[in-house]
Amino acid sequence: MTEPAALPKHHPATHDEKLVITASSLGTVFEWYDFYLYGLLTAIIAAQFLTGLNQTTSYIMALLVFAAGFIVRPFGALVFGRIGDMVGRRYTFIITLLVMGLSTFLVGCLPTYKTAGVLAPILLVVLRMFQGLALGGEYGGAATYVAEHAPDGKRGFYTSWIQITATAGLAMALLIVILVRSPVTGVGEEAFKEWGWRIPYLLSGLFLAVGLWLRLKLHESPVFQKMKEEGSASKRPLSEAFGEWKNLKVVLIAFFGAIAGQAVVWYTGQLYAMFFLEKMLKVDGITANTLIAIALLLGAPFFLFFGWLSDKVGRKPIIMVGCALAALTLFPVFHSLTSAANPALARALAQAPVTVTANPAECSSQFDPVGKNPFDTTSCDIVKNALAKAAVNYTNVDAPAGTLASVTIGGQTFVAPDPAKLGGDERKQAIAAFSAQVIGAPAVAAVPAKDGKSAVEAKPAVTGELAKVGYPTKADPAQMNKVLVVAILFYLVLLVTMVYGPIAAMLVELFPSRIRYTSMSLPYHIGNGWLGGLLPAIGFAMVAAKGDIYYGFWYPVVVAAATLVIGLLVLPETYKRNIDG
């Protein structure tokens, strides 16, 4: 590979330019805060807007609603990227912030499923899509704008302030959610789940006002201003960026050789880790949020460090090392996280493994997008539905056709009822009894009828076999090694900073200024919107289908490894390129 060309002479950024870059970054923080609120409140959103579905499906569907904002991000990149390359970076900034802020504020005003039925999740999806469109236009513009203001030799460091905004926005959302749901504010956990979740959304109205004030103070980037004066701005950025092979080839190299791996590492290290703590390791929401927030605050400065380092040694080696470490360490790291966050669960997994023996032809994936499958027509579904509700890890053993499914917990085996021989209430009672044997059942108090008799018979609580062999219903804070949990989460954030810190500068440097906004925005948002944004939903669907709480990590591991190989072979180094042309 040839040595990169020497840097051209270029004046350093002025004090005013640094203030402009800071203002731009702060506006972007507010947009990320808006976008990631939903991710923090997924379980609560599922309860408020998707109550018509079973527990496993409602959680995955809530993740898919979260992903809806990611799915439309590439379309926002096309729409706003075109505007940014033709009309200007500043104008586009103002539009994206306004759309994002209003959409987030309105989420806090939405009716729930209880009051509006199916209309509630429909409105939620629509607002998430508007958020995604706005964010699709935000990132490319912010990175381009900052890079075009930065002095030569410092683009990695300057654009790392944009990279830190995603984590800063997430950390800000975490801190506000923690504060609002804590008893100190007078809201508390129960009230937060019922109505307090709206407060962080409504606060976005204030952040919108501040963000707009900052954005209106910005001036146009000097590179774009020069293009406008010379008349060299692109008149057809979409066809020029993606219809000409010389440019499309660079887009494909950027996507497969850098962005794909960066996206899955980013969303595994921050969002999927949080979901894993809550859903799989059964850590309570406020504790999980607090531990993630601490790790983010400790790790955030490393965005700046790796951005600065990329100005010295190059962008490519840092990104490749981050992908390599992720591919090699994600599985052992999350096993260690289980031992640190919920040691009782780790012991139970080791000492009393759960095995499902069933005919695989009778087993569905336990994922029902329309909420119509009661999972009661085959013995395999009855077993797996009970285990899915308890978020229990299990292995599968194939059995011949005609065999009733069974679950073995430690040394005890429980055979599921045969739904073919049961119907109506008899089937429901048999399934309830089987579920009580396996996962237990809460006590039921007697409800007196008007005639003085008991309308509902009192029933004592039943301890299921899972609890008997040590499977906890929730993580015990007293047993949790919180220092080690934070250390593990910090390591995951560190991987994020390695792949994400230098990538904005690299993307800016890969493309010519006349089509830069469009060219970098689309592959970035396909990677981060689709590969990354869909990662939690895909990961948990993989877990539900396989029964292995770690199975979802194959997705980021394979993608990160593929990016490492492709990047090493075809991704160019860019850190000494001139970006003025």
Beta strands, then each sheet from edge to edge (+ up, - down):
strand 1: 354-358
strand 2: 395-398
strand 3: 406-409
strand 4: 412-415
strand 5: 447-448
strand 6: 454-456
sheet 1: 2+ 1+ 3- 4+
sheet 2: 5+ 6-
end
